[in-house]
Amino acid sequence: MHEHDVIVVGAGGAGLRAAIAAQEEGADVAMVTKLHPVRSHTGAAEGGINAALREGDSWEDHAYDTMKGSDYLGDAPAVETLCQDSPEEVIQLEHWGMAFSRDDDGRVSQRPFGGLSFPRTTYAGAETGHHLLHTLYEQVVKRGIEVYDEWYVSDLAVTDADDPENRECHGVVAYDIKSGELSGFKARDGVVLATGGPGQVYDHTTNAVANTGDGVAMAYRAGVPIEDMEMIQFHPTTLPSTGVLISEGVRGEGGILLNDDNERFMFEHGYANNAGELASRDVVSRAELTEINEGRGIEDEYIDLDMRHLGEERITDRLENILHLAEDFEGVDGLTEPMPVKPGQHYAMGGVETNEHGETCVSGLYAVGECACASVHGSNRLGGNALPELIVFGARAGKHAAGGEFEPARITVGETGDSEIGSIDSPVQLGEVGLTRDDVAADGGTAAAPGSSTLSPAETVDRAVERERARVDRLLNKEEGVNHASVRADVQKTMTQNVNVFREEENLKDALADIRVARERYQDVYVSDPSRTFNTDLIHTIETRNVLDLAEAITLGALARDEFRGAHWRKEHQERKDDEWLKHTMLTWTDGEPRLWYKPVVLEGESKTYEPKSRSY
């Protein structure tokens, strides 16, 4: 067994920043990651980091833009924390040597971005995430923080109190991809989940193959509520053939969107008469798909993103990476012709419920980054707000896990107020089709159950290891069955078809039915490769279980929320219903079934209350 004060699971931007902060508090920190840190998906972030750095801007304006962008589903205390802390964190990155783009006067450059009232997006060309990862990883190496590289965390070691709020997390179980060794990692002070989003729930996504929502699914199965899972962002500009992201920075620099009639439709068809291409992402994605669905798309599939008029010097200085992506994946020269783009799954606004310090309701368990939901993005994330979330809340969670001092959190996890608690009325709810938690363990064995509360922390970790070892042995020793890849493909297909930008009740029910069938098939899953070393088939089989759990959670939340808010569009409900739906959808595993409940949105900030207004651009 490996033992450290703080265990950070995942080594993207949030995990790296958490590890640095914990180490600064004097903790013995280790990072356990299935990818080498600089291969983490943060490296695919292109556009920039929002921070109020200049005269004429303020954190208050940033907070207002963020609350408006969230369609008033963000929690004001968390939003204000993000906007207050972001400038200091960006300056810290600059002091650590991050190579930000510069203006002629030497200041770091800032560009306009969608939904912002001020050009506050600080950037490093069109490779901001790449530079962020390398800058933070340099600090991890400099500080001697131990990194268990290519160790896949597959379970949490959590005690088994009936009430999740009385449970404790004492560590994790991880599989060494190189050797096949399964080992426990005991955390004396805290475990920080920083595992990224669930993009592989969809088949057209900007996300890497590794983004299977592992941390969210593990926390969910350990009893932690997950919040606003239906809120999935579809980025307006992805390459049709691959889903590769084309940065919002292209539009921030002045790129324009054109339909098959060569119309600048964001203005000419009235989708965003003021902001045009720089309306928030949900608005632009819906506009593009409307153009395509009404016959004005190019080849009935995509629209054009044109940046030729910006000139070669400006493009190569600020957007050079975009030229390479368009050429490599679509055979298009962005200097001389428009680039084909269409909406693709990009980001999860929801995730593991946390407060401003990254704490979950399970003692000792934290979550940060895209796998977490402190509720800074609500129902729609503004471009440029993901990277500051990583560094702001990563720093706060790492410090808190290591025992650092903070003011009490202004948001309490699990607080329901007077909200209704009840099961979702769905014809395909697990209990109604005869499936229980144990039945859908997805490997033919039992579900992940917490360790006994009568055990010591070390014994709790050991028990979790033995349980996981038995599961791996079953998968590797089974000689025939269903290959996980076909199950995952079925889930991705139905999610892309039925739980996309435009959502209809019958389609959502169809998706739940398809997921139910996929769960049943997955109970007969096996691993075709029986070896122990570099067995990616085994890892992907375990990941597919997480894809199943989160696909169901997203769809259940989408079916329950019968309104149109932010990224969540419902054909049958074409209005925002503030009197009914200024509340978060929460899902918890209870008695073997997903149980839906609600908690109110917090609109009261430090010095003002954010009153919901009509959201136009």
N, C-alpha and C positions, 0 to 999 in steps of 0.2 A: 504493500500500500504506500502511495505517495501522500505526503502531508505538508500542507502550507497554511498560512493564515487566511489568504484570500485566493480562491480559484476563479479565474475568468475564463468562461467558455466562449470561444470565438475570438478572432484576432483581426477584425476589421477596425474601422475608425473608432467605434464605441468601445470595443474591448481593449484596444491599445490605450485609449485615453483613460479608461477605468484602471488599468494595470499601473499606469504611470502615477495616477493620483493616489492609489493605495500604497504604492512604494514610497511616495513622498511623505505619507503618514507613518512610515516606519514598518509597514507590514512586509512579511515574507510572501511574495506574490508569485503565482505561476499562471501561465496561460495554456489552456488545452484547446487545440484547434485542429479541425480536420483538413485545413488548408494552410500552407505557409502564409504568414501574415500578409505579405505584399501581393498574394494572389486573391485576397479577399475581395468581395464584390464592391466594397467602397471604391476600389480603383476604377470602377466603371462610371462613377459620378463625374459629370463633365462640367456642368454649368458654373457652380460657385457656392459661396457661403454668404448668407445674408447677415449683415451686422451694421448697426447704425454708427458709423465712424466719422462722418463728415459734418461740417457746419450746415445747418438747414435740415438735418435729419435728427431723429430722436428714437430712443427705444419705445417711447409711447406710440409713435407713428407706426413703427414696425409691429407692435402688438396689435394695434387697430387693424392694420392690413391682414395680419395673421388670423384674427378673430373673424373678420369679414370673409376671408378666403375659406375658413373652416365652415362657413355657412352657420356660424354660431353654435357649433357642436364642440368647439374647443373649450377647455376649462381655463378660465382667466388666470388663476394663480400660476399654472404651469406655463401658459403662453407668456406671461410677463417675466417669469424666471428665464425662459429661453431668450427673450429679447434683451433683458438686462445683462445677462451673463455673456452673450455672444461677442460683443466687442472685445472684452478682456481676453476671451479664449482665442479670438482671431489674432490679436496682438501677440499673444503667447506663441502661437504657431509661427508668426513672423520672426520672433526672437529666437525660436528654435531652428530657423533657417529655411522655412518654407518659401519656395520660389514663386511668390505671387507676381502676376503681371503688374507692370508699373506705368504710370503716366510720365509725361516728360518732366514734370516737376519732382519726380522721385517717389511720390505717394503711391500706395498700392491702388490699382485700378478697381473701379466699380462700374458695373453695367446695369441697365434696366432689365427687369425680369417680370414675368407675368404676375399680375395682381399686386404689384408694388407701387406705392405712390411716390417713391424716391429711388434713384438708381443705387441701391445699397448691396448689390451682389458682388462680393469680392471674389476674384477668380485667378486661376493660373492657366492661361490659355483655355483650351477646351479639355483639360486633363486635370481638373482640380482635385478630384478624388485620388488620382494616382500620386500626385505630389503630397497630399495629406497623409496617405498610407506610409510613404517612404519617410516623411518627416517624423511621424510618430514612432515608426519602427526603429529609426535611428536612436530615439530616446530610450526605447525598451532595451536595445542592445547596450547602449551607453551605461544604463543603470544595472545591467546584469540580471534583469528579470528573466526567470527561466521560462522557456517556451517548449511545450511538448507538441512538437510539430507532427502533423498527420496522425493525431490521435482523435478518434471519432467518439464524442460523448453521446451515449445512447439512452442513459437513464439518470434520474436523480435519486439520491439516498435521502428519503424523507420519512419522518416518523408517522405513525398511523392514528393520531387522535381523530375522533369523529368529526370535529369541527376543524376545517383547514386552517383557521386562524390560530389554532393551538398546535399546529404541526411545526416541525423544525427541519431545516435542510442542513445536513452534515457533510455533503459532498456529492460526487458524481461517479458514474461508472463510464470508463472509456476503453475503446478498442484500438490497439496499436496497429495501424493499417500495414505497416512494414513487416511486423513479426507475427501478427495474429494474437498477441498477448492481450488478455482482458484484465484490467486492473482498477482498483479503487483509488479515488483521490479524496482525501479527507480535508475539509476546510474548517479550520479552527474558528474563523470569524464570519466568513460569508462566501457564497457562490454568486457570481455575477454572470447572468446569461446575456450574451451579445452575439447572437447567432444569425441575425439578419431576417429577411422576409420570406414569405411563402410563394415566391413567384412561380415555382414549378407546379403549382396547382393548375396553371394555365399552359396551353401549348404555344401561344404567341406572347412572349414576354421579353422584356429587356433584361431579365434576371439571369444569373449564371445557373448552370446545371446543379450547383451545390446548394442553391437557395430553396431548401425544402421545409423551412419553418420549424426546424428541430426544437429550438428552445421554447417556442410557443406551445408546441404539442406536448413536450415533456412537462412543462409547468401546468398545463391544462389537465393532464392526466394525474398530476400530483395534487389537484384540488384547487389550484389558483384560478380565479375568474379570468376570462379573456373578454376584451372590451371592443365594441364597435367593429367586429370582424367583417361585417358586410361592406365597410367603407374601403373599397379598392380603387386605387388611382390608375387610370389608363392614360399613358403619356401620348400627346397628340402626334409626336414625330418619331416613329420608329421605322426602320427599313422593312419593307413588306416581306422580303425573302427570309429574314432571320430574326426579326424583332430587335436588332441592335439599335441602341439609342442614338438619336441625333439631338444634340444638346439644345435646350431652350435658349442657350446663348446665341444660336444662329438668329433667332427671332429678336433676342435682346439687342443684337448688333444691327438689326434692320432688315432681316430676312422676311419674305412675304409668302403667304399661302395662296395658291391659285387652283381653281377647278379646271375642268376640261374645256370650259368656255373662256379660259384665261381671265376669269373674274377674280378680283381680290375679295372673296366672298365674305370674309369676316366683317367687312364694311358694307359691301354692295348688297348683301342679303340680310343685313341688320342684326347679325349675331352679337356684335360688340362694337357699337357705333363710335365709342370713344377710344377704347384700348386696342381694338382690332386683334392682331395676332398675339398681343400681350395681355389678353384676358386670361383668367385663371384656367388651369389645365382642363378641368371638367367642362368648361364652356367651349373651349376650342375642340376638344375631342368629340363632343356631341355635334358641333357644327360640321366637322369633317365627315362624320358618319352620315349626317343628314344629307350632305351634298352627294355622297356616294349612293345612298339609298334612293335618292330622288333622281338618279341618272346623270348627275353632273360630275361623277368621279371619273378618273382616267382609267380606262380598261375596267371600269366598274369595280375597282379595288382600292385605289389610292388617290391622293392629291399631290400637287407639286409644292415643294419648298424651294424657293428661288433666292439665292444670295449673290448672284452674278454681279448685280449693280453695286455691291460693296467694294468691288475692286480687288485685284490680286494682292496688293500689299496688305490691306486690312485683313483679308481672309487668312493669308498665310501667317500673319502676326498673331491673330487672336483665335483662329478656328482651324488651324492646320490639320489637327487630328480628324476633323470632320471630312476633309478632302480624302484622306486615306480610307476612312470607313465607307464613304459613298463609292469610291473606286473599287475597293476590295470586294465589297459585298453586292453591289448593284451594277458595277461597270460604268459608273457615271462620273464625269469630271465636273465637280461643283463650280469650277471657275467659268465653264462655258455652257452648262446646261442645268436645269432644275433637278432636284433630287426627289425621288418618289418616297412618300411617307404615308403612314396610316397609324391610327391609335393602336397601342399595345399595352398589355398589363405591365405596370411599372412599380407600384409601391402599395404597401398596406398601411393605411392610417391607423388601423386597430392593432391589437396585440395583447400581451400580458398586462393586466391592470397593475399600475404602479403609482406611487406618489412622486413628489418632486425629487426625492432622493433615490429613486429607482427601487424602493422597497416594495415587495409583494406582501400578501397577507400571511405567507409562510415565513416564519422567522428565519433569518439567515439567507434568504433567497432574494436576489435582485434581478432586474432585467433592464436593459438599456438599448437604445438604437431602434431599428425597425421592428425588432421582435417585441418591443415594449409599447405600452400605450399610457403615457402620462397625460395624454389628451392635449397635445399641442397642435395637432393637425385637424382634429374634428372630422368633418366629412370630406375635406379636400385639402391636401397639402399644397402650399405655395412652393413653386420652384425656388431652390436656394435655401429652403428651411430644413432639409434633411441633414446636411453636414453640420450646421450648428447644433442640431439636436444631438448628434453623436458626441461632439466634444463637450457640450454643456452638461448633458445628463450623464455621459460617461465619467466625467470628472467628479460629479456630485456623488454618483453611486460608488465609485472606487474609494473616495474619501470616507463616505459613510460606512461602507463595509469594513474599512480598516479602523473604525472607531473615531473618525474625525468629528469635530464639533460643528453643529448646524443649529439654526433656529428650528423649532418644530415645523414639520411639513404642514402646509396650508391645505393640502388635499389628503384625506384619509382613505386608504384603499378599502374597498368592500362596503363603503357607507351607502346605505340604500335610501335614507330619508323615508318619505312616505310612499315610495314607488311600489308598484305592484310586483309581486314575485309569483311566477307561475310557469308552467310548461307551455311550449309553443303548440298551437293548434295546427298540427300538420298531419296529413294522412300517412306520412311515411316516417313519423317519429320512431326512433329505435324501439321503444317499448311496444309500440303498436304492431311491429312486424316480428315480434318475438325475439329480438336481439337484445342482449345485455352487454355490459362492459366487458365481461370475460369472453363473450362470444366473438366480439369484434377486435380481439387482441391483434389480429392481422398477421399472425404467424402460426396459427393453429394451436397456440399455447394460451397461457393466461395473460391478462392485462397487467400493465405495470402497477403494482400495488405498493404503497409506502411500507417501509420497514416497521418493525414493532416498536412501540413507544417504551417498552420495558428494556430495550437494549441500550447500551452505551453508544455514543457517537461512532466509535470505531466499529462496533458490532453492527450498527445500522448500515454502514458502508459495506461491510463484509457481506451482509445478507443481500444487499442490492447486487453485489458482484455475483454471488452464487446464483441468484435468480436470472441475471442476464446471461451468465455462462450456460445455464440450462437452455435458455432460449436460442442462443447461438448454436449450441450443439444440435438441437432439434432441427434447425434450419439446414445445417451442413450435412446432417446424417440422413435427411429425407431424400429418397432417390428419385421421386417423380412428383409432379403436381403442376401448379400454375406458376408461370414466370411472372415476377412482379411487373415487368415492363409492360405487359399487355394490360394489367390492371391500371397502372399509372396512366397509360395512354388513353384508356376509356374515361378516366376521371378528367384528364386535361381536355379531352374533346368535349365532354358535356359542359364543363365549366366555361370554356371559350364560347360555346354555342348558346348556352342558356343563362349564364351569370356574368354577362359582359357589360358594356356601357349602357345598353338599353335592356331593361328587365321587365318581364311580364310574369304574372302569377303562375300561369300554366307551365311556362318554361322553367321557373324555379322549382315547381313540384316535380317536373320531369327530371331535373338535375338531382334532386334528392332521391328519386327512385333509382336513377342510374348509380348514384353513390352507394345506395343500399346493396344493389347487385354486386358492385365492385367489392364491397366489404365481404359479402358472402364468398366470392371467388377467392379473395385474399386469405381466407381461412385455410385454403389448400395450397398456400404459396410454398415454394421451395427454392433453394439456391443451386443453380446448375454447376457452379464451380465449387468443389469440395475442399480446395486448398485453404490454407490459413494466411498466406502472405499476399499482400496487395490484392485482396479479394474484393474488388469493387462491386461485384454482383451482390455480395453479402451486404455491403454498406448501402447500396441503392435499394435493396429489399427492405431493410430497416427504415430507410428514409420514406419509402412509399407509404408506410403506416402513418407517418406524420402528414403526408399529402392527403390521405383519406380523411383524417380527423379534421384538418383545417378546411378542406373543401366543404365538408358538411357544416362546419361552424359558419363559414362565409355565407353559405346558401340559407341556412336557418335564419341568420340575422337579416338577410335580404328579404326573405319572405315575411318576417315579422314586421319590418318597418314599412308600413303602408303610407309613405309620403315620398316626395321628391326633395332631396336635400343634398347639395354638393355633388359628389360623384355618384350618389345613389339615385338613379332615375327609375321611376315605376310608371309604366304605361297607364295603369288604372288609377294612379294617384298623382296628378300633375300639379300639385301645389305643396309648398312647405307648410307643415301643420305645427306651428309653434305652441299652440294650446295643448297638443297631445304629445309631441315628440321632441321637446327640449329635454331629452333624457338619453342616456347611453344604454345600448343593448349589451347585456352581460350574459355570458354563458359559463356554466359550471357543471362539471361531471357530478351528478348526485344520484346515488343508488343505481349506478350503471347506465344512466341516461343523461344526455345533454339537457340541462334545465335553464330556461331563459328567465331573466329578471332584468330589472332596470334600476338605474340610479340617476339622479338629476344632474344636468349640466350646471357647472359653476360659472356664472356670468359676472360675479362680483370680484373685481380686481383690487389692487392695492389702493388706488385712489379714485376709481370709477367703476361703474357698472356698464357692461357692454350690452346695450339694448339692440335686439335683433331688428335689422332693417332690410329693406328690399336690396337684393344683391345684384347690382348691374355694373357693367364695364363698358 
